[in-house]
Amino acid sequence: MHGKIKKIVMRIEVLPVLEVDNLRYFSEPKYRVDFQRWLNQAWEEKDEQIHQLMIKHGAVKTDSSKGQNQPLI
């Protein structure tokens, strides 16, 4: 990063992890889809938290004409 990073922000949240039944995961499509939905939701929430932190700490430049945000790094 060549000394360009001036601040690092970390948030740690301990989440319960669902126990996965391997037999059901591979044999029951609904079980697999439900697990994947849960996992994808966790990733989406994490991504949104990172995005909000980047906006808050000035690491994202907002292009209001296009409604898009561009990382500064």
N, CA, C and O of each residue as an XYZ file, in Angstrom:
292
protein
N       0.817     -1.184      0.000
C       0.000      0.000      0.000
C       0.866      1.256      0.000
O       0.341      2.364     -0.103
N       2.152      1.104      0.111
C       3.117      2.196     -0.025
C       2.880      3.330      0.963
O       3.102      4.492      0.622
N       2.436      3.025      2.173
C       2.233      4.038      3.197
C       1.042      4.948      2.981
O       0.927      5.974      3.651
N       0.157      4.603      2.068
C      -0.991      5.457      1.763
C      -2.156      5.262      2.728
O      -3.033      6.122      2.819
N      -2.176      4.153      3.440
C      -3.272      3.897      4.373
C      -2.986      4.629      5.674
O      -1.963      4.401      6.320
N      -3.900      5.508      6.046
C      -3.718      6.302      7.255
C      -4.498      5.753      8.439
O      -4.161      6.029      9.590
N      -5.531      4.981      8.164
C      -6.376      4.486      9.244
C      -6.929      3.118      8.867
O      -7.313      2.885      7.720
N      -6.965      2.225      9.839
C      -7.567      0.907      9.652
C      -8.696      0.782     10.668
O      -8.504      1.034     11.858
N      -9.869      0.392     10.191
C     -11.036      0.215     11.056
C     -11.418     -1.256     11.022
O     -11.568     -1.846      9.952
N     -11.574     -1.841     12.204
C     -11.979     -3.245     12.292
C     -13.218     -3.355     13.157
O     -13.349     -2.684     14.181
N     -14.113     -4.206     12.727
C     -15.270     -4.574     13.544
C     -15.286     -6.086     13.599
O     -15.176     -6.762     12.576
N     -15.421     -6.602     14.791
C     -15.462     -8.052     14.969
C     -16.799     -8.408     15.588
O     -17.188     -7.870     16.625
N     -17.484     -9.311     14.944
C     -18.773     -9.784     15.447
C     -18.747    -11.307     15.394
O     -18.537    -11.899     14.336
N     -18.961    -11.922     16.528
C     -18.997    -13.379     16.587
C     -20.414    -13.826     16.253
O     -21.376    -13.438     16.916
N     -20.523    -14.638     15.227
C     -21.826    -15.131     14.789
C     -21.936    -16.624     15.050
O     -20.952    -17.353     14.921
N     -23.110    -17.076     15.411
C     -23.288    -18.520     15.537
C     -23.233    -19.144     14.144
O     -23.796    -18.609     13.189
N     -22.565    -20.251     14.047
C     -22.454    -20.941     12.760
C     -23.378    -22.146     12.788
O     -23.334    -22.971     13.700
N     -24.210    -22.221     11.773
C     -25.121    -23.352     11.691
C     -24.341    -24.648     11.511
O     -23.367    -24.706     10.760
N     -24.778    -25.667     12.203
C     -24.176    -26.980     12.005
C     -24.756    -27.558     10.716
O     -25.972    -27.609     10.535
N     -23.877    -27.987      9.837
C     -24.314    -28.496      8.538
C     -24.309    -30.016      8.565
O     -23.307    -30.648      8.900
N     -25.428    -30.572      8.213
C     -25.552    -32.023      8.078
C     -25.138    -32.368      6.646
O     -25.895    -32.137      5.704
N     -23.941    -32.919      6.488
C     -23.409    -33.198      5.149
C     -24.316    -34.098      4.330
O     -24.467    -33.894      3.125
N     -24.915    -35.081      4.962
C     -25.797    -35.981      4.212
C     -26.994    -35.223      3.657
O     -27.353    -35.380      2.490
N     -27.606    -34.403      4.499
C     -28.767    -33.624      4.036
C     -28.350    -32.568      3.017
O     -29.063    -32.319      2.045
N     -27.190    -31.949      3.245
C     -26.735    -30.889      2.344
C     -26.635    -31.398      0.906
O     -27.029    -30.710     -0.036
N     -26.108    -32.601      0.754
C     -25.909    -33.136     -0.592
C     -27.099    -33.922     -1.123
O     -27.159    -34.219     -2.316
N     -28.044    -34.263     -0.259
C     -29.172    -35.066     -0.742
C     -30.502    -34.308     -0.787
O     -31.433    -34.734     -1.471
N     -30.598    -33.184     -0.059
C     -31.853    -32.430     -0.008
C     -31.644    -31.015     -0.555
O     -31.049    -30.166      0.108
N     -32.132    -30.778     -1.754
C     -31.941    -29.450     -2.359
C     -32.453    -28.290     -1.495
O     -31.803    -27.246     -1.435
N     -33.598    -28.449     -0.827
C     -34.130    -27.357     -0.003
C     -33.193    -27.047      1.163
O     -32.972    -25.879      1.484
N     -32.647    -28.069      1.793
C     -31.706    -27.878      2.896
C     -30.491    -27.090      2.403
O     -30.038    -26.152      3.058
N     -29.977    -27.485      1.244
C     -28.805    -26.828      0.661
C     -29.124    -25.364      0.329
O     -28.335    -24.470      0.635
N     -30.271    -25.128     -0.290
C     -30.661    -23.764     -0.660
C     -30.839    -22.897      0.585
O     -30.403    -21.747      0.603
N     -31.470    -23.431      1.614
C     -31.662    -22.671      2.857
C     -30.322    -22.300      3.484
O     -30.144    -21.170      3.940
N     -29.384    -23.236      3.512
C     -28.061    -22.952      4.065
C     -27.346    -21.895      3.221
O     -26.767    -20.954      3.762
N     -27.386    -22.049      1.912
C     -26.726    -21.085      1.031
C     -27.345    -19.698      1.164
O     -26.634    -18.694      1.117
N     -28.655    -19.638      1.329
C     -29.339    -18.354      1.522
C     -28.855    -17.693      2.811
O     -28.574    -16.494      2.831
N     -28.758    -18.476      3.887
C     -28.275    -17.950      5.170
C     -26.846    -17.417      5.021
O     -26.535    -16.319      5.482
N     -25.987    -18.199      4.376
C     -24.591    -17.800      4.211
C     -24.473    -16.562      3.322
O     -23.716    -15.644      3.638
N     -25.205    -16.532      2.227
C     -25.168    -15.371      1.332
C     -25.650    -14.111      2.033
O     -25.101    -13.032      1.807
N     -26.661    -14.229      2.874
C     -27.161    -13.078      3.634
C     -26.075    -12.544      4.568
O     -25.903    -11.332      4.694
N     -25.346    -13.443      5.216
C     -24.257    -13.019      6.098
C     -23.192    -12.257      5.306
O     -22.696    -11.231      5.771
N     -22.839    -12.743      4.125
C     -21.847    -12.065      3.274
C     -22.363    -10.708      2.817
O     -21.604     -9.739      2.801
N     -23.629    -10.615      2.447
C     -24.197     -9.337      2.003
C     -24.172     -8.308      3.131
O     -23.865     -7.138      2.900
N     -24.491     -8.739      4.342
C     -24.453     -7.830      5.488
C     -23.031     -7.359      5.749
O     -22.809     -6.185      6.047
N     -22.068     -8.266      5.639
C     -20.660     -7.905      5.819
C     -20.235     -6.899      4.765
O     -19.588     -5.902      5.087
N     -20.588     -7.145      3.507
C     -20.230     -6.228      2.422
C     -20.832     -4.842      2.639
O     -20.169     -3.834      2.395
N     -22.077     -4.784      3.095
C     -22.731     -3.501      3.343
C     -22.051     -2.758      4.493
O     -21.889     -1.540      4.428
N     -21.652     -3.479      5.543
C     -20.942     -2.839      6.653
C     -19.624     -2.247      6.176
O     -19.275     -1.127      6.550
N     -18.893     -2.987      5.356
C     -17.623     -2.484      4.822
C     -17.875     -1.243      3.973
O     -17.161     -0.247      4.091
N     -18.882     -1.305      3.129
C     -19.209     -0.170      2.270
C     -19.539      1.067      3.108
O     -19.046      2.157      2.817
N     -20.363      0.910      4.139
C     -20.734      2.039      4.995
C     -19.521      2.597      5.737
O     -19.396      3.812      5.893
N     -18.626      1.717      6.197
C     -17.406      2.184      6.864
C     -16.526      2.963      5.897
O     -15.934      3.975      6.273
N     -16.435      2.501      4.657
C     -15.626      3.203      3.661
C     -16.201      4.590      3.378
O     -15.448      5.552      3.223
N     -17.518      4.699      3.309
C     -18.145      6.009      3.110
C     -17.877      6.903      4.323
O     -17.484      8.060      4.176
N     -18.093      6.357      5.514
C     -17.927      7.124      6.752
C     -16.510      7.664      6.904
O     -16.316      8.787      7.369
N     -15.524      6.869      6.514
C     -14.131      7.249      6.724
C     -13.484      7.820      5.465
O     -12.261      7.940      5.389
N     -14.305      8.170      4.482
C     -13.796      8.865      3.306
C     -13.015      8.020      2.328
O     -12.229      8.558      1.548
N     -13.205      6.717      2.344
C     -12.479      5.843      1.423
C     -13.255      5.599      0.142
O     -12.791      4.880     -0.743
N     -14.446      6.201      0.039
C     -15.275      6.040     -1.160
C     -15.685      7.428     -1.630
O     -16.149      8.256     -0.846
N     -15.506      7.661     -2.915
C     -15.934      8.914     -3.530
C     -17.297      8.666     -4.157
O     -17.448      7.737     -4.950
N     -18.291      9.478     -3.818
C     -19.638      9.303     -4.355
C     -19.789     10.107     -5.637
O     -19.500     11.303     -5.671
N     -20.244      9.438     -6.692
C     -20.565     10.100     -7.957
C     -22.080     10.233     -8.000
O     -22.774      9.335     -8.476
N     -22.593     11.358     -7.501
C     -24.043     11.520     -7.378
C     -24.741     11.572     -8.728
O     -25.931     11.267     -8.810
N     -24.035     11.950     -9.787
C     -24.685     12.008    -11.098
C     -25.049     10.621    -11.612
O     -26.002     10.469    -12.377
N     -24.289      9.606    -11.194
C     -24.557      8.240    -11.643
C     -25.114      7.369    -10.529
O     -25.499      6.224    -10.764
N     -25.158      7.911     -9.310
C     -25.645      7.127     -8.184
C     -24.715      5.985     -7.821
O     -25.152      4.955     -7.306
N     -23.416      6.173     -8.094
C     -22.448      5.111     -7.835
C     -21.385      5.614     -6.876
O     -21.142      6.815     -6.757
N     -20.762      4.670     -6.199
C     -19.647      4.974     -5.312
C     -18.407      4.301     -5.862
O     -18.453      3.151     -6.300
N     -17.302      5.021     -5.836
C     -16.046      4.479     -6.333
C     -15.026      4.460     -5.200
O     -14.828      5.482     -4.542
N     -14.368      3.313     -4.953
C     -13.329      3.270     -3.927
C     -12.175      4.196     -4.293
O     -11.839      4.345     -5.468
N     -11.577      4.811     -3.295
C     -10.427      5.670     -3.525
C      -9.125      4.887     -3.508
O      -8.079      5.421     -3.877
N      -9.174      3.635     -3.085
C      -7.953      2.837     -3.029
C      -7.878      1.897     -4.200
O      -6.915      1.140     -4.323
